[in-house]
């Protein structure tokens, strides 16, 4: 079943192996034909997570980075599209020396070569590989074949972990193992046998059902690991360790069981549970709805970054998702007064923009702490231009390219790409340096003069309007080293307690053990408001 927790399981497995003193790296394989995750609407597949080298990936890569506290390279991410593309490109360049290129074995072999390369790059002891989708799908059968080939080549070097859901139908009131039995046999059809089964369920799996799963799925009961619902994903590695997952995997791989050190992780989890003072944060976005359901995964890095900085200050974050569409009606803006802070995340296109602009104007005038990310910064600048500079016909080129005053304009190097329809992997992506201006909120938060942050955008503050904006009180507290690109915009503390926007995405570098300084500064001010 999709959404059952494979990403958190893979992240937790990596954490448990790392805690044993092993060098670990993590890979995500997505079975869709898209070459990367950059061109998909977030509602389709959740957040697009950008790596330091600019690769646009699945949100699970963010989980891996946060759990392991590392920066992962693009080598650690692949899709069906990227694998086929590489094989076809090699064939076109006679890389196969004229032989017939076939789906099997050449596609699985390309996947295997990428897995091995990812391990070699960091001299890893363990490579944790998550295969997206579900067992039995046509889409991922070639990647399961890659696993089968690796395991047949070196049986003791590969362990297979299957994550399966055990439902408790309300009309029956009994936990059922039959779906897991079927899943296990479907995995067998791909030539694979699970070494460990993660038994996801609303509650802990009892011994009787562990034994039943073991009997019908050909494993020992000790390798059936109970994974009940928990209030925090950060409890999962600790629960897995108590349940014996680390030991089970070491046994399956023939590894010596080293002492486990999860002390730093335990301190973080304990601190998160001690947080008592509530702080209410409204995230005003446009990608929340999927039919009758709310998809918070669209902004998962933002939400987790809020949590880390809140926990660091013993604050208990109460995050509320507000649709920007609702604020096209200005009568509803007063609702924002209920919150200690308002955050507008990144996004694209015209949908819901007027609602965001109305919300930004309201929080600016009412001195509610504000943090704008990427589009959230651009719209803060646009709102200021319209309502403070009185440029009534101002806009962003993305919304209205014919507006008189294009305060936000397309980056010069992007104009030709847009004209050609070159939209995949062509934005300003990945790590870029920024220089911080002394005496500003941003400089105080970072505590250093320079920083590296991850970007994902095509538009920027138009240099033609910077002088006019600064003359009316806006401060550009961080720029690119050449001073051309505006990286952070803010209002002075004498005017507003916290009004900051970043052109980059600071949430992508926030970690449980290393909160991001801008989020921490935002939460500190919001927390003082909540007292």
Secondary structure, 3 states (H helix, E strand, C coil): CCCCCHHHHHHHHHHHHHCCCCCEEEEEEECCCCCCCCCCCHHHHCCEEECCCCCEEECHHHHHHHHHCCCCCHHHEEEHHHHHHHHHHHHHCCCCCCCCCCHHHHHHHHHHHHHHHHHHHCCCCEEEEEECCCCCCCCCHHHHHHHHHHHHHCHHHCCCEEEEECCECCCCCCECCHHHHHHHHHHHHCCCCCCEEEEEECCCCCHHHHHHHHHHHCCCHHHEEEEECCCCHHHHHHHHHHHCHHHHHHHHHCCCCCCCCCHHHHHHHHHHHHCCEEEEEEEEECCCEECCEECHHHHHHHHHHHHHHHHHCCEEEEEEEEEHHHHHCHHHHHHHHHCCEEEECCCCCCCCHHHHHHHHHHHHHCCCEEEEECHHHHHHHHHHHHHCCCCCCEEECCCCCCCCEEEEEECHHHHHHHHHCCCCCCCEEEEEEEEECCCCHHHHHHCCCEEEEEEEECEEECHHHHHHHHHCCEEEEEECCCCCCEEEEEECCCCCCCEEEECCCHHHHCECCECCHHHHHHHHHHHHHHC
